[in-house]
Structures are given as C-alpha cells and as structure tokens.
Amino acid sequence: MAYMSQEGYDKLIAELQHLEAVERPKASAAIAEARDKGDLSENSEYDAAKEAQGHLEAKINQLKQAISEAKIVDTSRLSTDAVQILSKVDMTNLANKAKMSYTIVSENEANLREGKISITTPIAQGLLNHKVGDEVEIKIPRGTIKLRIDKITVG
C-alpha cells in the first residue's frame, strides 16, 4: 500500500489515461507500419516497435498496480506534531547552516525539483516521527549529516 495525496493519485490516473488513449494506439500504428514494410525476420523497425510496445505495456501495468495499492491521505487530518508522510519539513543542516525544505511523499510522487522526496529515502526515514527542535543524524551515501527540524507543516 502506498500513501499519497489526492494530487499525486490524480496525476497517476491522468498518466494512465494518456498512455492508454494516446500512446498505446501510437505503438500499435508503429507496429502496423513496420509490418507493412515486408519481411519481419530482418525488420529492425518492427523489432524496435514491438520492444517499445512491451515497455509501454509494462509502464501501464506498473501504473495500474500503483493505483490499485494507493491509499489517499486526508491532509486535513494530519498532525504537525511529528514528521510523517506528506509532512513538509523545514530544516537546517547543522554543518553548513544551509536551510532545506522537503515534503515527504510516496515513491510515485517523489520529484526532487519540486522538493518532494520519497518516504523510502534515508533523509525521510531519518526524519520520521521526530519533532520541531529535534536534531537528527542521518546516514546518507556520502556519510552522515546532522539536521535540525525547524518547522513541520502539511505539504
């Protein structure tokens, strides 16, 4: 089960609809066009189109699985007492005094450019259940970082 926001769930639904309504017919048309070019045994266009279709179908199945396992979180009922899924955490890196802000989301919603990190990341795991003012040491691939939680809001 993956906890996510209504917005994240809606994005998955929209992506699935696009893949099924737009990309799937394009893939079928590419296969038909390549098939019309003759001998399939040495037709690299046909092989490429079939492979692309396979990747597309895998992506569609992956999205359907994510949607079926999704549990939408009612953000109005979330607490800001401690860090949890969909918490927006403002923090300070105590080593260099850099300010950071991340919202902790499901893997499907993670997008670093938008400041959304997956709940499965070391930083998110290290922050979970901590409160404002807590200083946490988190092991990351490059070593250990020490963060102070400055503020928790609902992302």
Secondary structure, DSSP 8 states (H G I E B T S, - for coil): -EEE-HHHHHHHHHHHHHIIIIIHHHHHHHHHHHHTTS-GGG-HHHHHHHHHHHHHHHHHHHHHHHHHHEEE--GGG--SSS--TTEEEEEEETTT--EEEEEEE-GGG-BGGGTEEETTSHHHHHHTT--TT-EEEEEETTEEEEEEEEEEEE-
